[in-house]
Amino acid sequence: MKKSLSLLAAAGLTAVGLTTPAMAADPVYELVGPSELAVHAYPTSGEPRVTSLGLTAGSVWDQPAKPATFKVDLSRLAGVVDVAAPGGLSPLRCTTAGTTMTCHNPVARQLFLDVSAAKGSKAGASGELAVTATTEGGTIKPFTTRIKVGGPDLRIADPKLPGKAKTGDELPLAVRFENTGSIAAKGVDLSIESTLGTVLAEKYDNCAYGAGDLGGYEGVTAATCTLEGDFEPGTAYEVVEPLTLEVTGAALRESVEMSVFEAGKGPKGAAAKRGATGKKLTFKPVGKSAAKAPKAADLDRSDNTFRTRFEVGNTADLAAIGATVQAKAGQTVKVDLGYQSHGPAWFDHQMPGARGSWMEFQVPEGATLTKVPGTCFGFEADGTEHAPGKVSDTRSYRCGSVSVLPGEKELHSFELKVDKVVSGAKGAISVSGHAPDPVQGNNKAELVLNAGVTPPSPTPTPTATSTGTPAPTASASATPAPVTSTGGNDVRPNGNLADTGSSSVLPLAGGAAAVIAAGAALVVAFRRRAAGRA
């Protein structure tokens, strides 16, 4: 009877066009994890070293939390590795029956396992781990990974660069690395990335050259060189041909990162162009070579990379940019204020130890701000700072920058309303830089309102006997008044993001910290824009 009623109800809903919409299909998730995992060989004494294997389906930020149940097939790993649930505060609850481990995670679609070499296993032995999973409101695809006992463990050494340098210096890079693992690496990819103030002098045919992503800085260059051969365990190697880092005129605070991975196993970089010089970068072993061994994943990738930094004595000339505005009372105008860098040094606020580049702006008499860019914040004489991007009662504002390249302009767009015409009202603009400024005379500019304009005289009050028609009242135009900028044409509306490094010129407190927090969300878009500009 209930079924009949349901069918009749559905028919009725259909007749009046009120059928329930079709439900969307449940989402399908992939378990994301390594396709290959290497664990340390079983030791001759002591306990085996544990390697963590982590798998995730969907986003770890899903709300509300979505539990999942995992079944791990261990049948193909017998005698190769031991697999256990992690201890401590892990939410996983696991049981094992035969060769199947079942784990339930009540708070996330995540599985973590501790993997170690089984007693009696041989270097090079491998097996496959298979995982299936179920979850509420979705489907999870099966996952498999190959686990191998032993592997190469490439470690790169400090290139021994000096802590300080001068523009024009040529710094030799000492490239030395070793395989501290138990299995040979089949070929090696050597990568060298450096920031904008440096350039790699030599080019080799087995190296690809292009843009890098070191620290997210602008203008990073990268070279990735493929070295062919077997890199045996217990052996150190060094590059034979010279690799020289040239310090350019734009250098200030520079970073160099070198990394070495088994060929094809390192991070994927941007498209690059190979050298065509007829020369090839080669290597030589240091010490006795061991017997050849099969290829495997790197045991510990944390020591595959080495980053070093150095400072260069340099200067940067920042020229303040102001504007001249003509506007009637009641009008709102837009002004772009900031500075231009005449170099030679570049700047990025994320560089450790970097000072900020800042602009300070005083609102002219007779005007109030109606819009403040997110890169700027108001501040009081006692140092109190207001929220970035917000109009405040103060008449003093400060703006910061993410990076400044030689020749670029850094402009911040404000909107202000002319409340009353004050002839030649001026708002002071000053800039302070990220490096010693060799030209102090151009660090100041002004926003000038209504230069040479005489304020209108008050309208006489009519007498009681006046019978004339009242004069019409002038209405303010909504069209922005013309603005003359003292800068050039390379305008970047809304400026860049604020400095997040410490500044020895101006303090960073509440407002600046908030600008920094906002910058974290915007820096990706800024980088994309900068990349397009380059």
Protein Blocks (a to p, Z undefined) as FASTA:
>chain_A
ZZmmmmmmmmmmmmnopaccdddddddddddddfbdcdddddfedjdddddddddehjfk
bccdddddddddfklmgokaccdddehjbfbdcddehjaccdddfkbccddddddddehi
aehiacddddddddehiacddddddddedidddddddehiafbdcehiacddddddddfb
fbdcehjaddddddfkbccfbacfkbccdddfehhighiacdddddeddddehiacddfb
dcdddddfkbcbdcdddddddehiaccddddddddehpacddddedjddddddddddfbl
klmpccdddddddddddddddddddddehiacddddddddebjbdcdfklghiacddddd
dddehiacfbdcfkbccddfkopacdehiacfbfbdcdddfbdcehiacddddddddfba
cehiacddddddfbdcfblklmpccddehehiacddddddddfklcbdcdddddddfbdc
ddddfbdfkdcehiaaddfbdcfkbccdfkmmmmmmmmmmmmmmmmmmmmmmZZ
